[in-house]
Amino acid sequence: MNIVEASLPPSANFERIKTDKAMQANVKKLPVAQMSEHESSGIMSTVTSLQQASLFVARGFRHHASASCPLLSVKCMFNGSALYRADRAWFAVNETGYLILNDQQPYEIHIDSPTRVESFIIFFPRNWAEEVLASRTLPSERLLDEPEAVTKRPVHFFERFTPHDKLISPVLTALRRAHKRGPLPDLLVEQKLRELLARMLQAQDDSLCERDALAAQRPATREELWRRLNRGRDFIHARFESALTLSQIASAACLSPFHFLRGFKAVFRMTPHEYLSNCRVERAKFLLERTELPVTEICFSVGYESLGSFSSWFSRLTGSSPRAWRTKSKSNFEEVSVR
């Protein structure tokens, strides 16, 4: 069965919103996505138009596609992971975080999972991000004179896998749960989407504070170095099952090996090898909890070359052996996608 994230919501050929002419200009009619071999959320035929256009759930085991993102969007995955490629970078998206893709960003998505992955995608009508940014940054006097003012430059988010946080993730969780319960009023959906955009803009501003840990004198240099270090971290997160070298990771970040190592430790408070080990163990924990794959097969699938080294790192980071972890977790596990 294929999971269809596709480039558009499954029922994006929605009726225009009749209550707000300004919204009509922003929420454009979109062509219907191809939905072959897809399990939808089962509520799409009765939802209101803004919900239908903006919130999308799909489930499946395999999916491979390439497209341009039709609108600014947030990608979330549950009960598995998806591998994205965008802007010459790789991102692995799983239930520990989310990925923001910008409007019209070309991308690839690859899913090949032993578990049934659930995707939850949020699309934002065009220009809403600019409207929210204007409300946050323009003087009150101008906003009173020009209620529909927008920023001249399009909003652009730095695309990276972001671990769940206290600012954005609670809104994502609330939207997902509400969407899966059934139809939502347009007013409620619009409130949540605009609130989410404001939080996304705030989170981007907050994340740039990490650059202050870097030694470069010029702010622009520190920001560029921070962006490249994040590219390197995303490369590790997406390719942790491979036998990575420091040179390979630094090359993905367009930095020299030692420059990358020094900056990575300064920003993320751990070494690239420690981060790689964390990624491998987190994936192993997931497979132990959600599948019946043998421990040896899991060991090799997450990148370890021997069962001894796998067990050693797993015990060091979790305080438990892989088999003991499986026994303990299986008794209490409830699949995320049915919550």
C-alpha positions in Angstrom: 0.0 0.0 0.0 1.3 3.5 -0.8 1.1 6.4 1.5 0.1 9.4 -0.5 1.4 12.7 0.8 1.5 14.0 -2.7 1.8 17.7 -3.3 -1.7 18.7 -2.4 -4.5 17.8 0.1 -6.7 15.0 -1.2 -9.7 17.1 -1.7 -8.1 20.4 -2.5 -10.7 21.2 -5.2 -12.7 22.8 -2.5 -15.6 25.4 -2.5 -14.4 29.0 -2.1 -15.1 30.4 1.3 -18.2 32.5 1.1 -18.0 34.5 4.3 -14.8 36.5 3.7 -13.8 38.0 0.4 -10.2 38.6 1.6 -9.9 34.9 2.5 -11.3 34.0 -1.0 -8.3 35.8 -2.6 -5.9 33.8 -0.5 -7.4 30.3 -0.5 -7.1 29.3 -4.2 -8.7 26.4 -5.8 -6.2 23.6 -6.3 -6.3 20.5 -8.6 -7.3 17.2 -7.1 -4.4 15.1 -6.0 -4.1 11.5 -7.2 -5.1 9.2 -4.3 -4.6 5.7 -5.6 -4.1 3.0 -3.0 -4.5 5.5 -0.2 -6.2 5.3 3.2 -7.6 8.7 4.0 -8.8 9.9 7.4 -12.4 9.1 6.3 -13.9 12.5 7.1 -12.8 14.5 4.0 -16.2 14.4 2.3 -17.9 16.3 5.1 -15.3 18.7 6.3 -15.6 22.5 5.8 -13.6 24.1 3.0 -10.7 25.6 5.0 -10.2 22.4 6.9 -10.4 20.4 3.7 -7.8 22.7 2.0 -5.4 23.0 4.9 -5.3 19.7 6.9 -4.4 16.4 5.5 -3.9 12.9 7.0 -2.8 9.8 5.1 -1.5 6.3 6.1 0.5 3.6 4.5 3.8 1.7 4.3 5.5 2.9 1.0 5.5 6.1 -1.0 8.0 7.6 -3.4 7.3 10.9 -5.2 8.7 14.3 -6.2 6.8 17.5 -6.6 6.9 21.2 -5.7 5.3 22.2 -2.5 2.1 24.0 -3.5 2.0 26.2 -0.4 3.9 26.8 2.8 3.5 23.6 4.8 4.4 21.7 8.0 5.2 18.0 7.6 4.7 15.6 10.5 5.0 11.8 10.6 3.8 9.3 13.2 4.5 5.6 13.7 7.4 5.7 11.3 9.5 8.1 9.3 9.7 9.8 5.9 12.9 10.8 4.1 12.7 14.2 2.4 15.1 15.8 0.0 14.8 19.6 -0.6 17.3 22.4 -1.5 20.1 19.8 -1.9 19.6 18.6 1.7 18.2 15.5 3.3 15.7 15.4 6.2 14.3 12.4 8.1 10.9 13.3 9.6 9.5 11.1 12.3 7.3 11.6 15.3 9.9 13.3 17.4 9.7 16.6 15.3 8.5 18.3 12.2 9.7 19.9 8.9 8.6 23.2 7.4 8.8 23.4 3.6 8.4 26.8 1.9 5.9 27.6 -0.8 6.9 26.2 -4.2 9.9 24.4 -2.8 10.8 21.3 -5.0 11.2 18.2 -2.9 11.3 14.4 -2.9 9.6 12.1 -0.4 10.6 8.5 0.3 8.8 6.1 2.7 9.6 2.5 2.9 8.6 1.4 6.4 7.9 -1.9 8.3 5.2 0.1 10.2 2.2 1.9 8.8 3.2 5.5 8.8 0.7 8.3 9.3 1.4 11.7 7.8 -0.2 14.9 9.0 0.3 17.9 6.8 -0.7 21.5 7.3 -1.0 23.8 4.3 -1.2 27.6 4.8 -3.1 29.8 2.3 -0.7 32.0 0.3 0.2 35.4 1.9 -1.0 34.5 5.4 2.6 34.3 6.7 3.3 37.7 5.3 0.1 39.1 7.0 1.0 37.6 10.3 4.6 38.9 10.1 3.3 42.4 9.3 1.1 42.3 12.4 4.1 41.3 14.5 6.6 43.9 13.1 4.8 46.9 11.6 4.0 50.0 13.8 0.5 50.0 15.2 -0.2 53.3 13.5 0.4 51.8 10.1 -1.7 48.7 10.9 -4.6 51.0 11.8 -4.3 52.9 8.5 -3.6 49.8 6.4 -5.3 46.8 8.0 -4.4 44.5 5.1 -0.7 45.5 5.0 1.8 42.7 4.2 5.6 42.6 4.3 7.2 43.4 1.0 9.6 40.4 1.1 8.0 36.9 1.1 8.4 35.0 4.4 11.0 32.3 4.1 11.6 29.7 6.8 14.9 27.9 7.2 14.1 24.3 6.3 15.4 21.9 8.9 14.1 19.0 11.0 13.1 20.6 14.3 12.5 18.4 17.4 9.2 18.9 19.1 9.1 22.0 21.3 6.8 23.9 23.7 6.0 26.6 21.2 4.9 25.0 18.0 4.2 21.3 18.8 1.2 21.9 21.2 -0.6 23.6 18.3 0.3 20.8 15.9 -1.0 18.2 18.4 -4.2 20.1 19.0 -4.9 20.5 15.3 -4.2 16.9 14.5 -6.5 15.6 17.2 -9.3 18.0 16.3 -9.1 17.2 12.6 -9.3 13.5 13.2 -12.4 13.9 15.4 -14.4 15.4 12.5 -15.5 18.7 10.8 -14.3 21.9 12.3 -15.7 25.5 11.9 -13.7 27.7 9.5 -13.3 30.3 12.2 -11.6 27.8 14.5 -9.3 26.5 11.8 -8.3 30.0 10.7 -7.5 31.0 14.3 -5.3 28.0 14.8 -3.5 28.4 11.5 -2.7 32.1 12.1 -1.6 31.3 15.7 0.6 28.6 14.4 2.2 30.9 11.9 2.9 33.5 14.6 4.6 30.7 16.7 6.6 29.5 13.7 7.9 33.0 13.1 8.8 33.4 16.8 10.5 30.0 16.8 12.6 30.9 13.9 13.7 34.1 15.6 14.5 32.1 18.8 16.5 29.5 17.0 18.8 32.0 15.6 20.0 32.7 19.1 22.0 29.5 18.8 24.3 31.3 16.5 25.6 33.3 19.4 27.5 30.3 20.6 29.7 30.6 17.6 33.0 32.5 17.6 32.6 34.5 14.3 32.5 38.2 14.9 30.0 39.2 12.2 26.3 38.3 12.8 25.8 37.3 9.1 28.8 35.0 9.3 27.5 33.4 12.5 24.1 32.9 10.9 25.5 31.3 7.8 27.7 29.0 9.9 24.7 28.0 12.0 22.7 27.2 8.9 25.5 25.0 7.6 25.9 23.2 10.9 22.1 22.4 10.8 22.5 21.0 7.3 25.2 18.7 8.7 23.0 17.6 11.6 20.1 16.9 9.3 22.4 14.9 7.1 23.4 12.7 10.1 19.7 12.4 11.1 18.7 11.3 7.6 21.7 9.0 7.0 22.5 7.5 10.4 22.3 4.0 9.1 25.3 4.5 6.9 28.9 4.3 7.9 29.4 8.1 7.9 32.8 9.8 8.2 33.4 13.3 9.6 34.6 14.4 6.1 31.3 13.2 4.5 29.2 15.1 7.1 31.3 18.2 6.8 31.1 18.1 3.1 27.3 18.0 3.3 27.5 21.1 5.4 30.0 22.8 3.0 32.6 23.1 5.8 36.0 21.7 6.5 36.0 18.7 9.0 37.5 20.4 12.0 35.6 23.6 11.4 32.4 21.6 11.4 33.4 19.6 14.5 34.2 22.7 16.5 31.0 24.5 15.5 28.8 21.4 16.0 30.1 21.0 19.6 29.6 24.7 20.3 26.0 24.8 19.0 24.6 21.4 19.8 26.6 20.6 23.0 27.6 17.2 21.7 29.9 15.7 19.1 28.7 14.5 15.7 29.5 10.9 16.8 27.4 11.3 19.9 24.5 12.7 17.9 24.9 9.8 15.4 24.7 7.3 18.2 21.6 9.0 19.6 19.9 8.8 16.2 20.7 5.1 15.9 19.5 4.2 19.4 16.3 6.2 19.0 15.5 4.3 15.8 16.4 1.0 17.4 14.0 1.8 20.3 11.2 2.5 17.8 11.8 -0.7 16.0 11.9 -2.7 19.2 8.7 -1.2 20.4 6.6 -1.2 17.1 7.8 -4.3 15.2 8.7 -7.9 15.7 12.0 -7.6 13.8 14.8 -9.7 15.4 17.3 -7.7 17.5 20.1 -8.7 15.2 18.3 -7.3 12.2 17.5 -4.1 14.0 21.2 -3.8 14.9 22.3 -3.9 11.3 19.4 -1.8 10.0 20.4 1.2 12.2 24.0 1.1 11.2 25.9 -1.0 13.7 28.4 -3.6 12.4 28.2 -5.9 15.4 25.6 -6.9 18.0 28.2 -6.2 20.7 28.7 -2.6 19.8 25.0 -2.1 19.3 24.1 -3.6 22.7 26.9 -1.5 24.4 25.7 1.8 23.0 22.0 1.0 23.6 22.7 0.1 27.2 24.8 3.2 27.7 22.1 5.5 26.4 19.0 3.8 27.8 20.3 1.9 30.9 18.7 -1.3 29.5 19.6 -4.1 27.0 17.7 -4.1 23.7 15.8 -7.3 24.7 14.9 -5.9 28.1 13.7 -2.7 26.5 11.5 -4.6 24.1 10.0 -6.7 26.9 9.3 -3.6 29.0 7.9 -1.5 26.2 5.7 -4.1 24.5 3.6 -4.5 27.6 2.6 -0.8 27.6 2.8 0.1 23.9 -0.1 1.6 22.1 0.3 2.5 18.5 0.5 6.3 18.1 -1.6 6.4 14.9 -4.7 5.1 16.7 -4.6 7.7 19.5 
